Structure formats: C-alpha cells, structure tokens
Amino acid sequence: MCGRYTLLADELEILEEFELQEGIESFNQSYNIAPGQNVLAIIHDGNKKRAGHLRWGLVPSWAKDEKIGYKMINARSETADDKPSFKNLMSRKRCLIVADSFYEWKKTEQEKQPKRIQLKDRKLFAFAGLWDKWEQGDQTLFTCTILTKEANSFMQDIHHRMPIILPKQKENEWIQPNQLQPEKAKQLLQHIDDEDFTAYNVGNHVNAAKNNDPLCIDPIA
C-alpha cells in the first residue's frame, strides 16, 4: 500500500522533470503527505499536460458521501479494471501523482518501524494514479487514488504491497487522453520493470500526519 509520501523538490525541478509548460498554482513542498490532503498530480487535457492538486482519497462520481474517500486512498491494480469504483477511471481518468519518496512501516516484534523509500537513480518520480470528479449540491471535489501491486523482492521484506511507480518512458503513455479499454490500461501496468530502491529507518515523528518538517526524514540507527 501507500499511506504517506514526500515531495521535497522545488517547483522548477518539477516543471523540468515532467516537461510542464505552465507553473503550479499554490505549490508547497511536504515532508509528510497524508490521505485527505491535496496532492500534486498531472493529467493531459487533450492539448497539453497540466499540473494541479487533487484530494488524496478517491470519491467516485456516484458516491453519496464524500467520506468514502478515506477508504480509497489506494486501488489494487490487479482488479481495478473490473471494480465499479475504478473501471471507468482506468479507461479515461488516469493521472501521475508526483513524489520523491514514500514511507512504509515494517512490522517487528516490538513495533512498526517507519522507513523512507527512494529510487536509487531518480530523485523525482510519479505514482500511477486515477482521479474523479464528485459533485453534490454546490460542492465539487476532484480526488485521486494511488494504484498498488504485489511487493517486489526489495519491498517484500517491508510490506506485502507497494505503490506502482511508472518508468520515465511510460509516464506520458499512462496519461494520454485517448480512451483505453480498462484491461489495456491494466496490461500497461503489468508490463513495467521496477527500478532499484533504497530505504532507511526514520523515527516515529512521521507517524503523526500533523508533523511536516525535516525531522520526518532524519535517519535513525
């Protein structure tokens, strides 16, 4: 799964890395991005790529209550092409969710040890995401979820699930505005190669979503 992550790059780095033509409104760096917060995402509007903010925790367009979003921060890629909540989104509402590391908690006999996980050879990357628009009365929400898969050999020691990180050459393909059959979108995710990861232990300071400062990423023994 993926329940917390970071984005510490500055705006210029993000614009260059993802070849964006316009600035990012209200951009803020974060040491501890948590569900329910607005997160930086990239879509393709049919003419160009656009970066903006979506609330993390998918609220499907048909949902009666927005609180469902807190249960839908992640979507299993293996079944997303078949689930009512995600099937249509897989075909036409795919997004990139920008990050530079994520946290996972490894269970030990004594506690859950938080770890910060990064790519070895890339600073910035994108999770494969889905988004939707929800409207009720005069309220409109744009929300998203992060797609996950079975852990690879590196992650298995930490957790049995992991977020899908798109290879650089697959990012544009994932958000192309052309409509895909949901099965085709799933196949795209199934045929990507994982990059090399690195991880280190961080302190329990990161456990509280209210904490958002450099102490979240400080290594501990």
Contacts in CASP RR format, 6 or more apart in sequence:
PFRMAT RR
TARGET T0000
AUTHOR 0000-0000-0000
METHOD contacts of the structure
MODEL  1
MCGRYTLLADELEILEEFELQEGIESFNQSYNIAPGQNVLAIIHDGNKKR
AGHLRWGLVPSWAKDEKIGYKMINARSETADDKPSFKNLMSRKRCLIVAD
SFYEWKKTEQEKQPKRIQLKDRKLFAFAGLWDKWEQGDQTLFTCTILTKE
ANSFMQDIHHRMPIILPKQKENEWIQPNQLQPEKAKQLLQHIDDEDFTAY
NVGNHVNAAKNNDPLCIDPIA
1 74 0 8 1.000
1 104 0 8 1.000
1 148 0 8 1.000
1 159 0 8 1.000
1 161 0 8 1.000
1 162 0 8 1.000
1 163 0 8 1.000
2 73 0 8 1.000
2 74 0 8 1.000
2 102 0 8 1.000
2 104 0 8 1.000
2 127 0 8 1.000
2 146 0 8 1.000
2 148 0 8 1.000
2 162 0 8 1.000
2 163 0 8 1.000
3 34 0 8 1.000
3 35 0 8 1.000
3 73 0 8 1.000
3 74 0 8 1.000
3 102 0 8 1.000
3 103 0 8 1.000
4 32 0 8 1.000
4 33 0 8 1.000
4 34 0 8 1.000
4 102 0 8 1.000
4 103 0 8 1.000
4 206 0 8 1.000
4 209 0 8 1.000
5 33 0 8 1.000
5 99 0 8 1.000
5 101 0 8 1.000
5 102 0 8 1.000
5 103 0 8 1.000
5 127 0 8 1.000
5 163 0 8 1.000
6 30 0 8 1.000
6 31 0 8 1.000
6 32 0 8 1.000
6 33 0 8 1.000
6 99 0 8 1.000
6 100 0 8 1.000
6 101 0 8 1.000
6 102 0 8 1.000
6 103 0 8 1.000
6 116 0 8 1.000
6 216 0 8 1.000
6 217 0 8 1.000
7 29 0 8 1.000
7 30 0 8 1.000
7 33 0 8 1.000
7 40 0 8 1.000
7 98 0 8 1.000
7 99 0 8 1.000
7 100 0 8 1.000
8 29 0 8 1.000
8 30 0 8 1.000
8 31 0 8 1.000
8 100 0 8 1.000
8 101 0 8 1.000
8 217 0 8 1.000
9 17 0 8 1.000
9 29 0 8 1.000
9 100 0 8 1.000
9 123 0 8 1.000
9 124 0 8 1.000
10 29 0 8 1.000
11 23 0 8 1.000
11 24 0 8 1.000
11 27 0 8 1.000
13 123 0 8 1.000
13 124 0 8 1.000
14 20 0 8 1.000
14 24 0 8 1.000
14 27 0 8 1.000
14 40 0 8 1.000
14 51 0 8 1.000
14 98 0 8 1.000
14 124 0 8 1.000
15 23 0 8 1.000
15 24 0 8 1.000
17 124 0 8 1.000
18 42 0 8 1.000
18 49 0 8 1.000
18 51 0 8 1.000
18 96 0 8 1.000
18 98 0 8 1.000
18 124 0 8 1.000
18 126 0 8 1.000
18 171 0 8 1.000
19 49 0 8 1.000
20 42 0 8 1.000
20 49 0 8 1.000
20 50 0 8 1.000
20 51 0 8 1.000
21 48 0 8 1.000
21 49 0 8 1.000
22 50 0 8 1.000
22 51 0 8 1.000
23 51 0 8 1.000
24 40 0 8 1.000
24 51 0 8 1.000
24 52 0 8 1.000
25 52 0 8 1.000
25 53 0 8 1.000
26 53 0 8 1.000
27 40 0 8 1.000
30 37 0 8 1.000
30 212 0 8 1.000
31 206 0 8 1.000
31 211 0 8 1.000
31 212 0 8 1.000
31 213 0 8 1.000
31 214 0 8 1.000
31 216 0 8 1.000
31 217 0 8 1.000
32 103 0 8 1.000
32 206 0 8 1.000
32 209 0 8 1.000
32 211 0 8 1.000
32 212 0 8 1.000
32 216 0 8 1.000
33 39 0 8 1.000
33 56 0 8 1.000
33 99 0 8 1.000
34 56 0 8 1.000
34 209 0 8 1.000
35 56 0 8 1.000
35 57 0 8 1.000
35 70 0 8 1.000
35 73 0 8 1.000
36 55 0 8 1.000
36 56 0 8 1.000
36 57 0 8 1.000
36 69 0 8 1.000
36 70 0 8 1.000
36 73 0 8 1.000
37 55 0 8 1.000
37 56 0 8 1.000
37 209 0 8 1.000
38 53 0 8 1.000
38 54 0 8 1.000
38 55 0 8 1.000
38 56 0 8 1.000
39 53 0 8 1.000
39 54 0 8 1.000
39 55 0 8 1.000
39 56 0 8 1.000
39 97 0 8 1.000
39 98 0 8 1.000
39 144 0 8 1.000
40 51 0 8 1.000
40 52 0 8 1.000
40 53 0 8 1.000
40 97 0 8 1.000
40 98 0 8 1.000
41 51 0 8 1.000
41 52 0 8 1.000
41 53 0 8 1.000
41 54 0 8 1.000
41 95 0 8 1.000
41 96 0 8 1.000
41 97 0 8 1.000
41 98 0 8 1.000
41 129 0 8 1.000
41 131 0 8 1.000
41 144 0 8 1.000
42 49 0 8 1.000
42 50 0 8 1.000
42 51 0 8 1.000
42 52 0 8 1.000
42 95 0 8 1.000
42 96 0 8 1.000
42 98 0 8 1.000
42 126 0 8 1.000
42 175 0 8 1.000
43 49 0 8 1.000
43 50 0 8 1.000
43 93 0 8 1.000
43 94 0 8 1.000
43 95 0 8 1.000
43 96 0 8 1.000
43 131 0 8 1.000
43 175 0 8 1.000
44 50 0 8 1.000
44 172 0 8 1.000
44 175 0 8 1.000
44 176 0 8 1.000
44 177 0 8 1.000
45 177 0 8 1.000
46 177 0 8 1.000
49 172 0 8 1.000
49 175 0 8 1.000
51 98 0 8 1.000
53 142 0 8 1.000
54 95 0 8 1.000
54 97 0 8 1.000
54 131 0 8 1.000
54 142 0 8 1.000
54 143 0 8 1.000
54 144 0 8 1.000
55 141 0 8 1.000
55 142 0 8 1.000
55 143 0 8 1.000
55 144 0 8 1.000
56 73 0 8 1.000
56 143 0 8 1.000
56 144 0 8 1.000
56 145 0 8 1.000
56 146 0 8 1.000
57 69 0 8 1.000
57 70 0 8 1.000
57 72 0 8 1.000
57 73 0 8 1.000
57 143 0 8 1.000
57 144 0 8 1.000
57 145 0 8 1.000
58 68 0 8 1.000
58 69 0 8 1.000
58 72 0 8 1.000
58 73 0 8 1.000
58 75 0 8 1.000
58 85 0 8 1.000
58 86 0 8 1.000
58 130 0 8 1.000
58 131 0 8 1.000
58 132 0 8 1.000
58 143 0 8 1.000
58 144 0 8 1.000
58 145 0 8 1.000
59 66 0 8 1.000
59 68 0 8 1.000
59 69 0 8 1.000
59 72 0 8 1.000
59 132 0 8 1.000
59 134 0 8 1.000
59 141 0 8 1.000
59 143 0 8 1.000
60 68 0 8 1.000
60 72 0 8 1.000
60 84 0 8 1.000
60 85 0 8 1.000
60 132 0 8 1.000
60 134 0 8 1.000
61 132 0 8 1.000
61 133 0 8 1.000
61 134 0 8 1.000
61 135 0 8 1.000
63 69 0 8 1.000
63 134 0 8 1.000
66 134 0 8 1.000
66 136 0 8 1.000
66 139 0 8 1.000
66 141 0 8 1.000
69 143 0 8 1.000
72 85 0 8 1.000
72 145 0 8 1.000
73 145 0 8 1.000
73 146 0 8 1.000
74 145 0 8 1.000
74 146 0 8 1.000
74 147 0 8 1.000
74 148 0 8 1.000
74 161 0 8 1.000
74 163 0 8 1.000
75 83 0 8 1.000
75 85 0 8 1.000
75 86 0 8 1.000
75 129 0 8 1.000
75 130 0 8 1.000
75 145 0 8 1.000
75 146 0 8 1.000
75 147 0 8 1.000
75 148 0 8 1.000
76 147 0 8 1.000
76 148 0 8 1.000
76 149 0 8 1.000
77 128 0 8 1.000
77 147 0 8 1.000
77 148 0 8 1.000
77 149 0 8 1.000
77 164 0 8 1.000
77 186 0 8 1.000
77 189 0 8 1.000
77 190 0 8 1.000
78 149 0 8 1.000
78 150 0 8 1.000
78 186 0 8 1.000
80 86 0 8 1.000
80 87 0 8 1.000
80 89 0 8 1.000
80 90 0 8 1.000
80 130 0 8 1.000
80 147 0 8 1.000
80 182 0 8 1.000
80 186 0 8 1.000
81 87 0 8 1.000
81 90 0 8 1.000
81 182 0 8 1.000
81 183 0 8 1.000
81 185 0 8 1.000
81 186 0 8 1.000
82 182 0 8 1.000
86 130 0 8 1.000
86 145 0 8 1.000
87 182 0 8 1.000
88 182 0 8 1.000
89 130 0 8 1.000
89 131 0 8 1.000
89 132 0 8 1.000
90 130 0 8 1.000
90 180 0 8 1.000
90 182 0 8 1.000
90 185 0 8 1.000
90 186 0 8 1.000
91 179 0 8 1.000
91 180 0 8 1.000
91 181 0 8 1.000
91 182 0 8 1.000
91 185 0 8 1.000
92 179 0 8 1.000
92 180 0 8 1.000
93 130 0 8 1.000
93 131 0 8 1.000
93 132 0 8 1.000
94 128 0 8 1.000
94 129 0 8 1.000
94 130 0 8 1.000
94 131 0 8 1.000
94 174 0 8 1.000
94 175 0 8 1.000
94 185 0 8 1.000
95 129 0 8 1.000
95 130 0 8 1.000
95 131 0 8 1.000
95 144 0 8 1.000
95 175 0 8 1.000
96 126 0 8 1.000
96 127 0 8 1.000
96 128 0 8 1.000
96 129 0 8 1.000
96 166 0 8 1.000
96 171 0 8 1.000
96 174 0 8 1.000
96 175 0 8 1.000
97 126 0 8 1.000
97 127 0 8 1.000
97 128 0 8 1.000
97 129 0 8 1.000
97 144 0 8 1.000
97 146 0 8 1.000
98 124 0 8 1.000
98 125 0 8 1.000
98 126 0 8 1.000
99 124 0 8 1.000
99 125 0 8 1.000
99 126 0 8 1.000
99 127 0 8 1.000
100 118 0 8 1.000
100 123 0 8 1.000
100 124 0 8 1.000
100 125 0 8 1.000
101 116 0 8 1.000
101 117 0 8 1.000
101 118 0 8 1.000
101 217 0 8 1.000
102 116 0 8 1.000
102 117 0 8 1.000
102 163 0 8 1.000
103 114 0 8 1.000
103 115 0 8 1.000
103 116 0 8 1.000
103 117 0 8 1.000
103 202 0 8 1.000
103 206 0 8 1.000
104 114 0 8 1.000
104 115 0 8 1.000
104 117 0 8 1.000
104 155 0 8 1.000
104 158 0 8 1.000
104 159 0 8 1.000
104 162 0 8 1.000
105 112 0 8 1.000
105 113 0 8 1.000
105 114 0 8 1.000
105 115 0 8 1.000
105 159 0 8 1.000
106 112 0 8 1.000
106 113 0 8 1.000
106 115 0 8 1.000
106 157 0 8 1.000
106 158 0 8 1.000
106 159 0 8 1.000
113 201 0 8 1.000
114 201 0 8 1.000
114 202 0 8 1.000
114 203 0 8 1.000
114 204 0 8 1.000
114 206 0 8 1.000
114 207 0 8 1.000
115 158 0 8 1.000
115 199 0 8 1.000
115 200 0 8 1.000
115 201 0 8 1.000
115 202 0 8 1.000
116 199 0 8 1.000
116 200 0 8 1.000
116 202 0 8 1.000
116 217 0 8 1.000
116 219 0 8 1.000
117 155 0 8 1.000
117 158 0 8 1.000
117 197 0 8 1.000
117 198 0 8 1.000
117 199 0 8 1.000
118 197 0 8 1.000
118 198 0 8 1.000
118 199 0 8 1.000
119 125 0 8 1.000
119 165 0 8 1.000
119 195 0 8 1.000
119 196 0 8 1.000
119 197 0 8 1.000
119 198 0 8 1.000
120 195 0 8 1.000
120 196 0 8 1.000
120 197 0 8 1.000
120 198 0 8 1.000
121 195 0 8 1.000
121 196 0 8 1.000
122 168 0 8 1.000
122 195 0 8 1.000
125 165 0 8 1.000
125 166 0 8 1.000
126 165 0 8 1.000
126 166 0 8 1.000
126 171 0 8 1.000
127 146 0 8 1.000
127 147 0 8 1.000
127 163 0 8 1.000
127 164 0 8 1.000
127 165 0 8 1.000
127 166 0 8 1.000
128 146 0 8 1.000
128 147 0 8 1.000
128 163 0 8 1.000
128 164 0 8 1.000
128 165 0 8 1.000
128 166 0 8 1.000
128 174 0 8 1.000
128 189 0 8 1.000
129 144 0 8 1.000
129 145 0 8 1.000
129 146 0 8 1.000
129 147 0 8 1.000
130 144 0 8 1.000
130 145 0 8 1.000
130 147 0 8 1.000
131 142 0 8 1.000
131 143 0 8 1.000
131 144 0 8 1.000
131 145 0 8 1.000
132 142 0 8 1.000
132 143 0 8 1.000
132 144 0 8 1.000
133 140 0 8 1.000
133 141 0 8 1.000
133 142 0 8 1.000
134 140 0 8 1.000
134 141 0 8 1.000
134 142 0 8 1.000
134 143 0 8 1.000
135 141 0 8 1.000
146 163 0 8 1.000
146 164 0 8 1.000
147 163 0 8 1.000
147 164 0 8 1.000
147 189 0 8 1.000
148 161 0 8 1.000
148 162 0 8 1.000
148 163 0 8 1.000
148 164 0 8 1.000
149 161 0 8 1.000
149 162 0 8 1.000
149 164 0 8 1.000
149 189 0 8 1.000
150 160 0 8 1.000
150 161 0 8 1.000
150 162 0 8 1.000
151 158 0 8 1.000
151 159 0 8 1.000
151 160 0 8 1.000
151 161 0 8 1.000
151 162 0 8 1.000
152 162 0 8 1.000
152 194 0 8 1.000
154 194 0 8 1.000
154 196 0 8 1.000
154 197 0 8 1.000
154 199 0 8 1.000
155 162 0 8 1.000
155 197 0 8 1.000
158 199 0 8 1.000
164 189 0 8 1.000
164 192 0 8 1.000
165 194 0 8 1.000
165 195 0 8 1.000
166 174 0 8 1.000
166 192 0 8 1.000
167 192 0 8 1.000
167 193 0 8 1.000
167 195 0 8 1.000
170 188 0 8 1.000
170 192 0 8 1.000
173 188 0 8 1.000
174 188 0 8 1.000
180 188 0 8 1.000
200 219 0 8 1.000
201 219 0 8 1.000
201 220 0 8 1.000
201 221 0 8 1.000
202 216 0 8 1.000
202 217 0 8 1.000
202 218 0 8 1.000
202 219 0 8 1.000
202 220 0 8 1.000
203 215 0 8 1.000
203 218 0 8 1.000
203 220 0 8 1.000
205 211 0 8 1.000
205 215 0 8 1.000
205 216 0 8 1.000
205 218 0 8 1.000
206 216 0 8 1.000
206 217 0 8 1.000
END
